[in-house]
Amino acid sequence: MEETLKDFLYARNYIRVKLKLTKTNHFEIYATLNGVKGLFILDTGASNSCVGFEAIEKFALKAKESKILAAGAGSTNMVTQVSKTNTIKIGRLKLDKISLVLFDLSHVNTALLNHNAQPVDGIIGADILKKVKGVIDYNKRYLYLKKLV
């Protein structure tokens, strides 16, 4: 019998989370940040996971000024803040002491709304995906995350 990707990864202590493909061809994922559920884009090209300024209160983020300027999604030199020591839960996997970049996501959400897609609270980026050895099954629309021991 042929082993599936699911079987292979489950045998190696991974969990699976369903992804939703949007009309803009992005994967969306629900995650709980500091105990509050939110909607995020899964973006392997984003070096850092991010949350929009407008969601600081929603997720009770402790924001501090940052000298780093963000770039991406058609915008450059965006002012940022940073929030450290956050807890994020994706599926059954909980991660502590997560740092997030905070910046104006309005250009992202405007583009999503223009394509009849839902606005998002933030972006799950490569920093988190690397930490949990993320594997994306694009065909079946699942994200696999390795349980941290």
C-alpha positions as CSV (number, residue, x, y, z in Angstrom):
1,M,0.0,0.0,0.0
2,E,1.3,3.5,-0.9
3,E,1.9,5.8,2.0
4,T,0.2,9.2,1.7
5,L,1.7,12.6,2.7
6,K,-0.7,12.6,5.6
7,D,0.4,9.2,6.8
8,F,4.0,10.1,6.4
9,L,3.7,13.4,8.4
10,Y,1.4,12.0,11.1
11,A,4.0,9.3,11.8
12,R,6.5,12.1,12.4
13,N,4.3,14.0,14.9
14,Y,2.7,16.6,12.6
15,I,-0.8,17.9,12.9
16,R,-3.0,19.1,10.0
17,V,-4.9,22.4,9.6
18,K,-7.4,23.0,6.7
19,L,-6.6,26.0,4.4
20,K,-9.1,28.0,2.4
21,L,-8.1,29.3,-1.0
22,T,-9.5,32.8,-1.6
23,K,-10.6,34.4,-4.8
24,T,-7.2,36.2,-4.8
25,N,-5.5,32.8,-4.9
26,H,-4.1,33.2,-1.3
27,F,-4.5,30.6,1.4
28,E,-6.4,31.8,4.5
29,I,-6.0,30.2,7.9
30,Y,-7.8,30.8,11.2
31,A,-5.5,31.2,14.3
32,T,-6.0,32.3,17.8
33,L,-3.7,35.1,18.9
34,N,-3.5,35.8,22.6
35,G,-6.8,34.0,23.1
36,V,-8.7,35.8,20.3
37,K,-9.6,34.1,17.0
38,G,-8.5,35.9,13.8
39,L,-8.2,35.4,10.1
40,F,-4.7,35.3,8.5
41,I,-3.2,34.9,5.1
42,L,-0.6,32.2,4.9
43,D,2.4,33.7,3.1
44,T,5.6,31.8,2.7
45,G,7.2,34.9,1.1
46,A,6.7,37.0,4.2
47,S,9.8,36.9,6.3
48,N,7.9,37.8,9.5
49,S,4.4,37.2,10.7
50,C,2.4,40.4,10.9
51,V,-0.7,42.0,12.3
52,G,-2.4,45.2,11.2
53,F,-2.3,48.3,13.4
54,E,-6.1,48.1,13.5
55,A,-6.0,44.7,15.3
56,I,-3.7,45.8,18.2
57,E,-6.6,46.2,20.6
58,K,-8.5,43.1,19.3
59,F,-5.5,40.9,20.2
60,A,-4.3,42.8,23.2
61,L,-0.9,43.4,21.7
62,K,1.8,45.2,23.5
63,A,3.2,47.4,20.8
64,K,6.7,49.0,20.8
65,E,8.2,51.4,18.2
66,S,10.5,49.8,15.7
67,K,13.2,51.3,13.4
68,I,12.5,48.7,10.8
69,L,10.6,49.8,7.7
70,A,8.4,47.1,6.1
71,A,8.0,46.4,2.4
72,G,5.7,44.1,0.5
73,A,2.4,43.7,-1.4
74,G,3.1,46.8,-3.5
75,S,4.1,49.1,-0.6
76,T,7.5,50.1,0.7
77,N,9.0,52.1,3.6
78,M,6.0,51.4,5.8
79,V,6.4,52.4,9.5
80,T,6.2,49.4,11.8
81,Q,5.9,48.5,15.5
82,V,6.8,45.2,17.1
83,S,5.0,43.1,19.7
84,K,6.9,40.4,21.5
85,T,5.9,37.5,23.8
86,N,2.6,36.6,22.1
87,T,0.8,33.3,22.1
88,I,-0.5,31.9,18.9
89,K,-2.5,28.7,18.4
90,I,-2.9,27.2,14.9
91,G,-5.1,24.1,15.0
92,R,-4.0,22.2,18.1
93,L,-0.5,23.6,18.0
94,K,0.3,26.4,20.5
95,L,3.4,28.6,20.2
96,D,4.6,30.9,23.0
97,K,6.9,33.9,22.9
98,I,6.1,34.8,19.3
99,S,7.2,38.2,18.0
100,L,5.0,40.0,15.5
101,V,5.6,43.0,13.2
102,L,2.7,45.5,13.3
103,F,2.0,47.7,10.3
104,D,-0.8,49.2,8.2
105,L,-2.5,46.3,6.4
106,S,-5.2,48.5,4.8
107,H,-3.6,48.2,1.3
108,V,-3.8,44.4,1.7
109,N,-7.4,44.4,2.9
110,T,-8.5,46.9,0.3
111,A,-7.2,44.6,-2.4
112,L,-9.0,41.6,-0.8
113,L,-12.3,43.5,-0.5
114,N,-11.9,44.6,-4.2
115,H,-11.9,40.9,-5.1
116,N,-14.9,40.1,-2.9
117,A,-12.6,38.4,-0.3
118,Q,-12.7,38.8,3.4
119,P,-10.3,41.3,5.1
120,V,-7.6,39.7,7.3
121,D,-6.2,40.5,10.7
122,G,-2.6,39.6,9.7
123,I,-0.2,37.3,8.0
124,I,1.4,34.0,9.1
125,G,4.9,34.2,7.6
126,A,8.0,32.2,7.2
127,D,9.2,32.8,10.7
128,I,6.4,30.7,12.2
129,L,6.4,28.2,9.3
130,K,10.1,27.5,9.8
131,K,9.7,27.1,13.5
132,V,7.1,24.4,13.1
133,K,8.6,22.8,10.0
134,G,5.5,23.7,8.0
135,V,4.5,21.6,5.0
136,I,1.8,22.8,2.6
137,D,-0.2,20.3,0.6
138,Y,-1.4,22.7,-2.1
139,N,-3.5,20.1,-3.9
140,K,-5.5,19.1,-0.9
141,R,-5.3,22.5,0.9
142,Y,-3.8,21.5,4.2
143,L,-1.0,22.9,6.3
144,Y,1.0,20.4,8.3
145,L,2.8,21.6,11.5
146,K,5.2,19.6,13.5
147,K,4.4,19.4,17.2
148,L,7.1,21.0,19.3
149,V,8.5,18.7,22.0
